[in-house]
Amino acid sequence: MPHTISRRDFLAGTAAALAAGPTLFAAEKQPAKSPRYLDIHVHLTHRWFGAERGPVTADVLLRWMDAHDVERAAVLPLVSPEAFWYPVTSEFVITEAARHPDRLIPFCAIDPRTLGTHLPETKQVVDMLNRYIDAGARGFGEHKALLDIDDPLNMKLYEACSAAKLPVLFHLDNRANMDKPGLPGLAKVLKTFPELVMIGHGKGWWASIAGGLAQPDLHVGYPAGPVAPGGAIDALMDRYPNLYGDLSSSGAHALLRDREFGSAFLQRRADRLLFGTDFYDLTQESFPQFDLFRTFNVEPKTREKIAHSNAAQLLRLG
């Protein structure tokens, strides 16, 4: 298991390192250990996020990664107005990640509503995505717009991502990529674009590990209690091999709420799960994702898939 670091020690170390400049960061980098984590979901932030909460610069992110034995991380922009307090653009993420190509893997994002105004033709969207790919992008997301998940504008965006061969990491709840209990809209997307890898994340996605849900249940961050049978995630993963799950944020809670179900789910979906934390805020203290493998006594081969190789394969990292 990775060693842990308290928030106070992390903030103190970060402040000292920032004051000393980038040389100290370079001196403190540790050689990679094996196996280490490939985190599919982290963010960079700007200074106006608030002095206590940020900024999470590339150097701060690398310090956090070293403290948690994270070898590489996918850095996700947030471009939709619903996604964050302010935009974190694809251009910013790609530029910052390019300074550390051995550690940081940039994603790109386009708000789907742009396809109704400035990018009405699929070729225009594909061309833009290819420019992002040429600049280093390996995936698309975090996709988090206030639209139905199968809204026509979203469907046009998925078509372009499929053509560009970019996996889409999407957030699903009652305020982003909305769907109904049972996730029929997501099923439509998966069926329409069978070559497009879709990576699920968010309250509504992980709530759907259980059956018997009502619409408000898709916006509860951390449901508690036993997992009711008939969950949409298992059903959709059975039907669609292009569907994956991002364990960040509420993902770990979804498995830990029912230890018997969570252990079995982790084993049977080992080929479809990706380790992630959703680190974006210096006040974050709890990352239960690091506890999953120990809690469920996961064998090394399964751990390697979830912690690293599944994501490396999807992102074509070699």
Residue pairs with C-beta under 8 A, 6 or more apart in sequence:
1 290
1 291
1 293
1 294
2 37
2 68
2 69
2 70
2 290
3 67
3 69
4 67
4 68
4 290
5 13
5 67
5 68
6 285
7 282
7 283
7 284
7 285
10 63
10 64
10 67
10 282
11 282
13 63
14 60
14 63
14 282
16 24
17 24
17 25
17 28
17 59
17 63
18 59
18 60
22 59
25 59
25 62
25 63
28 63
28 66
29 62
29 66
30 66
32 71
33 69
33 71
35 300
35 303
35 304
35 307
35 308
36 69
36 70
36 71
36 307
36 308
37 68
37 69
37 70
37 71
37 275
37 307
37 308
38 70
38 71
38 72
38 73
38 74
38 275
38 307
38 308
38 311
38 312
39 65
39 70
39 72
39 73
39 74
39 248
39 275
39 276
39 277
39 279
40 73
40 74
40 169
40 199
40 246
40 248
40 274
40 275
40 276
40 311
41 74
41 76
41 142
41 169
41 201
41 246
41 248
41 249
41 276
41 277
41 278
42 61
42 73
42 74
42 75
42 76
42 276
42 277
42 278
42 279
42 280
43 56
43 75
43 76
43 78
43 84
43 88
43 142
43 278
43 279
43 280
44 55
44 56
44 57
44 58
44 61
44 75
44 88
44 92
44 93
44 96
44 280
45 53
45 54
45 55
45 56
45 88
45 280
45 281
46 54
46 55
46 86
46 88
47 54
47 55
48 86
49 55
49 56
49 85
49 86
49 281
52 282
52 283
53 281
53 282
53 283
54 281
54 282
56 64
56 279
56 280
56 281
56 282
57 96
58 96
58 97
58 99
58 100
58 104
60 282
61 73
61 75
61 104
61 279
62 100
62 103
62 104
64 70
64 279
65 71
65 73
65 103
68 277
68 287
68 290
70 277
71 103
71 308
72 102
72 103
72 104
72 105
72 317
73 103
73 104
73 105
74 105
74 106
74 107
74 138
74 139
74 169
74 276
74 311
74 315
75 93
75 96
75 97
75 104
75 105
75 106
75 107
76 93
76 107
76 109
76 139
76 141
76 142
76 169
77 87
77 88
77 89
77 90
77 92
77 93
77 107
77 108
77 109
77 142
78 84
78 87
78 88
78 109
78 142
78 144
79 87
79 88
79 89
79 90
79 109
79 110
79 111
80 109
80 111
80 144
80 145
80 146
80 176
81 87
81 111
81 146
82 144
82 145
82 146
82 175
82 176
83 142
83 144
83 145
83 171
83 176
90 106
90 107
90 108
90 109
90 110
90 132
90 137
93 106
93 107
93 108
94 106
94 108
94 132
94 135
94 136
94 137
96 104
96 106
97 104
97 105
97 106
97 136
98 106
98 135
98 136
101 136
105 138
105 139
105 315
105 317
106 135
106 136
106 137
106 138
107 137
107 138
107 139
107 140
107 141
107 142
107 169
108 129
108 132
108 133
108 137
108 139
108 140
108 166
109 140
109 141
109 142
109 143
110 119
110 125
110 128
110 129
110 140
110 157
111 145
112 145
112 147
112 151
112 153
112 154
112 156
112 157
113 145
113 147
113 153
115 125
115 153
115 156
115 157
116 153
119 125
119 128
122 156
122 159
122 160
122 163
125 156
125 157
125 160
126 160
126 163
126 164
129 137
129 140
129 160
129 161
129 164
129 166
130 164
133 164
133 166
137 166
138 166
138 315
138 316
138 317
139 166
139 167
139 168
139 169
139 199
139 314
139 315
140 161
140 166
140 167
140 168
140 169
141 168
141 169
141 170
141 199
142 169
142 170
142 171
142 201
143 157
143 168
143 169
143 170
143 171
143 177
144 170
144 171
144 176
144 177
144 202
145 154
145 176
145 177
146 175
146 176
146 178
147 153
147 154
147 177
147 178
148 154
148 177
148 178
148 179
148 185
149 170
149 172
149 177
149 178
149 179
149 185
149 186
149 189
150 179
150 185
150 186
150 188
150 189
154 177
154 189
155 189
155 192
158 168
158 189
158 192
158 193
158 196
159 193
161 167
161 168
161 196
162 193
162 195
162 196
165 195
167 196
167 197
167 198
167 199
167 244
167 314
167 315
168 196
168 197
168 198
168 199
169 199
169 201
169 246
170 177
170 198
170 199
170 200
170 201
170 202
170 205
171 177
171 201
171 202
171 205
172 178
172 179
172 183
172 186
172 200
172 201
172 202
172 203
172 204
172 205
172 218
173 202
173 203
173 204
173 205
173 218
173 219
174 203
174 204
174 215
174 216
174 218
174 219
175 219
176 202
177 202
178 185
178 204
178 218
179 185
179 186
179 204
179 218
180 215
181 208
181 213
181 214
181 215
181 217
181 218
181 232
182 208
182 213
182 232
183 208
183 232
183 233
183 236
186 198
186 200
186 232
186 236
186 243
187 236
187 239
187 240
189 196
189 198
190 198
190 236
190 239
190 240
190 242
190 243
191 240
193 242
194 240
194 242
195 242
196 242
197 242
197 244
197 314
198 242
198 243
198 244
199 244
199 245
199 246
199 274
199 314
200 206
200 233
200 243
200 244
200 245
200 246
201 245
201 246
201 248
201 249
201 251
201 276
201 278
202 249
202 250
203 218
203 219
203 220
203 221
203 250
204 218
204 219
205 233
205 245
206 233
206 245
206 249
206 250
206 251
206 253
206 254
207 213
207 217
207 218
207 220
207 223
207 250
207 254
208 218
208 231
208 232
208 233
209 227
209 231
209 233
209 234
209 254
209 255
209 261
209 265
210 223
210 227
210 228
210 230
210 231
211 228
211 229
211 230
211 231
211 232
212 228
212 230
217 223
221 249
221 250
221 253
222 250
222 253
222 257
223 253
223 254
223 257
224 257
225 257
225 258
226 257
226 258
226 261
227 257
227 258
227 261
227 262
233 245
234 265
234 269
236 243
237 243
237 245
237 269
237 272
243 272
244 272
244 273
244 274
244 310
244 314
245 251
245 269
245 272
245 273
245 274
246 274
246 276
247 255
247 273
247 274
247 275
247 276
247 289
247 292
247 306
248 276
248 277
248 278
248 289
249 276
249 277
249 278
251 276
251 289
252 287
252 288
252 289
252 291
252 292
253 288
254 262
255 261
255 262
255 263
255 265
255 266
255 292
255 296
256 262
256 288
256 291
256 292
256 295
259 295
259 296
262 296
263 296
266 273
266 292
266 296
266 298
266 302
266 306
267 296
267 298
267 302
270 302
270 305
270 306
271 305
271 310
272 310
273 305
273 306
273 310
274 306
274 310
274 311
274 314
275 289
275 306
275 307
275 308
275 311
276 289
277 287
277 289
279 287
292 298
293 303
293 306
293 307
298 306
311 317
312 318
